[in-house]
Amino acid sequence: MRGSTADVPAVLTPGVDRFGYFPALGRIQSGQEPFSVLLPEQDRYDVHFVPPPGGAAAD
């Protein structure tokens, strides 16, 4: 839900290059890039996004 906050626990294990993932999240949060820039990178970062129930994920 837009305008809400959440705590997200993250466990990073060896073997997956995630050095670009968190800076990308910062750019998305600040409005410099749309969320959709991460969609092609799901396999690279081993992070997979699913749309919310009843709708598509928004930028």
Secondary structure, DSSP 8 states (H G I E B T S, - for coil): -TT----------TTS--TTHHHHHHHHHTTSS-GGGGGGGHHHHT------TTS----
